[in-house]
Amino acid sequence: MKKEYTKKAGIVLLVVGIVFTALVILWPIFMMMSQPVGEINDQLRSLGTRKSIYVLNFVLASLIAPSISFILISIAFFVPSNKDTPILSVMGVLLLVPYITLVSIAYTSQFIILQSFISSGNLIEAGYWYFGNQSSIPYFINQLGYLFFALSGLLIGYRFLFEKGIPKSVAVLLWSSGIFSILAFVGLGMKNDVLNFSTILSGMLTIPIGILVILWGMRLRSQ
């Protein structure tokens, strides 16, 4: 029965790993294509001419949290390891709830709340909800969400640090990404741009995580 669960987990990791990797590669591309320039108000005005691609960018972004959460849940409960840490795994999965909730609010606000304010010409309120403004509500909510992701990754990834090969590599990347997310949140609170830049480093580390998860899934499926 345990072997059957492991095979199913492998299939889930393979499929979700492909989806997740595609998302984290496409998202920065669409972000660069949709990113306006100038002061905040100038950026908000220009969003009216590139609304479709800006909205598509955040639709893609809103799918990232559910996909990586599926990955973390799968490895937490269904992938065996030499070290057993059930309490840490459960705590890590529970932390995914506020992560998904907060990040989903931050991203969906860009194609619901923000667009509503822009359409009505209320640029002052729009500025409070514009993700490109690091002092905005959704930016703070997003960084808070990734703080929960960081803690979840640290807890779930812990037992795989004692493995070898792909599992250990994924665990190291989860820990590295998590530490950078924590530093980014601290940097946001301190208004320290250098520390806040850690959020980009954290995001970049998710690309190799996705690729390794695909390989991990293929290995588990063949067992």
N, C-alpha and C positions, 0 to 999 in steps of 0.2 A: 504493500500500500504506500509506504514511504517513497519507494522508487517511482511509483506512478505519479505521486505529487511532484517529485523532483522533475520528471519529464514534462509535466504540465507547466511547471514553473519555467522550464527551459523554453517552451513554446511562447509563453507570455513575455519572457525577457526578450526573445528574438523579435517578436512582433512589435512590442511597445518600444524596444530599443531602436528599431528602424524608424518608427514614427517620431520618437523623441529626438533622435539624431537629425532627422530631416527638419524638424521644427527649429532646433537650436542653430542650424546652419542657415535656414531661410530667414529667420527673424532679424539678424543683424543686417542682412542684405536689404530687406524691406524697410528697416529702420533708417538706413542711410539714404534710401531712395525717397523716403517720406519726410526726412528731417528738414524743417525750414531753417532759415538763417535770420539774423538780426535780433533786435530786442524782443522781449516776450510778446508785446502787443503786435509787433510786425509778424512774428511767427504765427500767432493766432489768426491774423488776417489772411496769411498765405495758406493756412490749412483749408480755407474755403475752396481753393483751386486744386487741392490734392487730397480731398477728403477720402476718396475711395481707397487709395493706397495706404493712407494713414490708418483708416479703419481696419483694412485687411491685415496690416502689420500687428495691430493689437488683438485681432481675432486669433491670429497665429500664436501670439504671446500668451493668450488666455488658455491655450491648450497645453502649454509646457508643464505647468504645475500638476495637472491630473496625470500626465504621462509619466513624469519622473516619480510621482507618488505611487503609481502602479508598480514601477520598478522596485522602489524601496519596500513596499508591502510584500512583494514576491520574495525578495531576498531575505526579508525579516522572518517570514513564517514558513517558507517552503523550500529554501535552499540550505542544505546541510553544511555544517562546518565542524572543525575539531573542537571548538570552544562553544559551549552552550550558554547563552545569555538571554533567557526568555523575558526577564523583567525589563532589561534595556530595550529589547525588540518591541515590546508592547508600548513602552513609554515613547519610543521613537515614532511608532505608527500613530499614536495619539497626537503627537506634535504636528503631524501632517494635516490635521483638521484645521487649526488656525492658519497654517501655511497656505493651504488651498483657498480658504475663505478670504483671507486678506489680499493675496495676490490676485485672485479673481475679481475682487472689488476694484482693485487698482487698475487692472487692465480693461475690464468691461466699462469702467467709467469713461474711458477714452472714446468709446463709440456710442455711449448713451448720454451721460451727464454733460461731458465736455461739448459734444456736438449740439446739444440742446441750447447751451449758453451761447455758442458761436452763432447759431442760426438766429437767435433773438438779438444778436448784436451786443450782448452783455459781456464785454471783454474783461471787466474787473472780476466778475465771478468765474469766468472761464479760466483766468489766470490761476485761480486757486485750485482748479481741477486739471490743469495742463501738466502732463507727465514730464514734459521737457523743462519744467520749472522745478528745480531741486528744493524749493521751499513750498511746493504744492502738497495738498492733502494726499493724492494718490501716490506720489513719490515716497512720502513717509510711510504710508500703509504698505507699499511694496517692500521697502527695506525692512520694515518690521516683520512682514511675512517671511522674508528670506532669513531673518534671524531664527525663526522657528524651523525653517528648512535646515539651517546649519546645525542646530541642536539635534534634529532628527537624524541627519546624516552622520553626526558624530556617534550617536547611540547605536544606530543600526549597523554602521560600518565597523564598529569596534571589534566584534568577534572575527571579522574577516581579515583584520590586521595580522592575525596569527596564522593565516593561510599562506599559500605560495601562488605564484602565477597571476592569472587574471583576477581571482577574488581579492587577493592582497592589493593589486594595482587599483582596482575599483575602490577599495576601502581607503587607500592613501589619497586618492583623488577626491573622495567624499570629504575626508578630513581637511584636505587643503582648501577645497572650495568652501567648506563650512567656516574655517578660520578666516578666510578672506571676507565672507559675508558678515561675520561678527565684527571684523575690523571696519568694514564699510558702514555698518550701523553706528558704531562708535564715532567714526569720522563725520557722519551726518549730524550727530548730536553735538559734536565739537566744532562743526563747520570747518572741518579740516579736509581740503580738497584732495590731498595726497592719500589720506586714509580712505576717503570716500571712493577714490579710484579703484579700490580693492574690489568693488562690486563688479567691475569689468573683468578683472582677473578671475573672480569666482565664476562668472558666466562662461569664460573661455574654457575653464577646466571641465565644464559639463559636456563639451564636445567629445573629448577622449573617453569620458565616462560612458556616453551613448555608444560609441564604437566598441568599447570593451564589453559592454552589456550584450551587444549583438553576438559577439564571439562566445561569451559565457553561455548565452541561451542556446547557441548551436551545440556547444559541448554537452550541456545538461540534457538536451533533447536526444542526443545520440547515445546516452548512457543506458 
